[in-house]
């Protein structure tokens, strides 16, 4: 195996905590949704929007996606790669200081099917993928609703 092939196949896998990193490189991200901003939440352009997933209600968050909201949009699509065969929770926040973690004072929201403050996380199961079927979760919409 040449070094070029090794770098293409292994480095993306090492760069993420997702057990599906290689499959996501081949088949695409397996979680998709949108981030919206509730009334009263200030949207800052040029600030990273982070979406994270967890198997344990964020005792150990996993980075999912982090795109800069250059235009200050109120509705932003996202996709990410998460472990399959697991029960998952999702959250999003504006990362004002760019440190990659949710800090006090950063507007946030969670996948809880509300847009009026943080309710209990809703857990979604991402089934195990097989050789013939790449499992995905769609419609994981998160409202940033906590200032």
C-alpha positions in Angstrom: 0.0 0.0 0.0 1.5 3.3 -1.0 1.7 6.2 1.5 -0.8 8.2 -0.5 -3.5 5.5 -0.2 -2.7 5.0 3.5 -3.1 8.8 4.1 -6.4 8.9 2.2 -7.9 5.9 4.0 -6.5 6.1 7.5 -6.1 9.9 8.3 -9.8 10.8 8.0 -10.6 7.9 10.3 -8.0 9.1 12.9 -9.2 12.7 12.7 -12.6 12.0 14.3 -14.1 10.1 17.3 -16.7 8.6 15.0 -16.4 4.8 14.6 -18.1 5.3 11.2 -15.5 7.8 9.8 -14.4 5.7 6.9 -18.0 4.7 6.0 -19.0 8.4 6.1 -16.1 9.2 3.8 -17.5 6.7 1.3 -21.3 6.9 1.7 -21.7 10.4 3.2 -22.8 11.7 6.6 -25.5 9.6 8.3 -27.3 12.4 10.3 -28.9 15.4 8.7 -31.1 18.2 9.9 -31.3 22.0 10.4 -30.5 24.5 13.0 -33.0 27.3 13.6 -32.9 30.3 15.9 -35.8 31.0 18.2 -37.1 34.6 18.5 -35.0 36.6 20.9 -31.8 34.7 20.2 -29.2 37.0 18.6 -27.6 35.4 15.5 -24.0 36.5 14.9 -22.5 36.2 11.5 -19.0 34.8 11.2 -19.4 32.7 14.4 -19.0 28.9 14.2 -22.2 26.9 14.7 -21.4 23.6 16.3 -23.5 20.5 16.3 -22.5 17.7 18.7 -23.8 14.2 19.4 -23.5 12.0 22.4 -24.4 8.5 23.7 -24.6 9.6 27.3 -26.5 13.0 27.5 -23.3 14.9 26.9 -21.1 13.6 29.7 -18.8 12.9 26.7 -19.8 15.0 23.7 -18.6 14.1 20.2 -17.9 16.8 17.6 -20.2 16.5 14.7 -20.0 19.6 12.5 -18.8 23.1 12.8 -19.5 25.5 10.0 -19.3 29.3 10.2 -22.6 31.1 9.7 -21.1 33.8 7.5 -24.4 35.4 6.5 -26.0 35.2 10.0 -28.8 33.0 8.6 -31.8 32.0 10.9 -32.0 28.5 9.3 -28.9 26.5 8.6 -28.7 22.9 7.3 -26.1 20.5 8.7 -24.9 17.0 8.4 -22.6 14.9 10.5 -21.1 11.4 10.9 -22.2 9.6 14.1 -21.7 6.0 15.4 -24.4 3.6 14.2 -26.0 1.0 16.3 -26.3 3.5 19.1 -28.9 5.7 21.0 -27.9 9.3 20.3 -28.7 12.8 21.6 -27.9 16.0 19.7 -27.2 19.7 20.5 -26.1 22.9 18.8 -24.6 26.1 19.9 -23.0 29.3 18.6 -19.3 29.0 19.6 -18.6 32.7 20.3 -15.0 32.1 21.5 -14.2 29.4 18.9 -12.9 27.0 21.5 -15.0 24.0 20.3 -16.9 23.6 23.5 -20.2 24.8 24.9 -19.5 27.6 27.4 -21.9 29.6 29.7 -23.4 32.5 27.7 -23.3 30.8 24.3 -26.7 30.4 22.8 -27.6 26.7 22.5 -30.3 24.3 21.8 -30.9 20.6 21.8 -32.9 18.1 19.8 -36.0 18.1 22.1 -38.8 19.1 19.6 -39.3 22.4 21.3 -38.3 26.0 20.6 -38.9 27.5 24.0 -36.0 26.4 26.2 -34.2 23.2 26.9 -36.5 20.3 27.5 -35.3 16.7 28.0 -33.1 15.4 25.2 -34.9 13.2 22.8 -32.9 10.1 22.1 -32.8 8.7 18.5 -31.5 5.3 17.6 -29.3 5.1 14.6 -29.5 1.4 13.5 -26.5 -0.6 12.5 -25.6 -0.3 8.8 -25.1 -3.4 6.7 -23.2 -4.1 3.5 -26.4 -3.5 1.6 -28.0 -0.6 3.6 -26.4 2.6 4.9 -28.6 3.7 7.8 -29.3 7.5 8.2 -31.3 9.8 10.5 -33.0 12.7 8.8 -34.9 15.6 10.3 -32.8 16.0 13.4 -33.8 19.7 13.7 -32.4 21.7 16.6 -33.8 25.1 17.7 -31.2 27.3 19.4 -33.5 28.6 22.0 -31.5 29.2 25.2 -29.5 32.5 25.4 
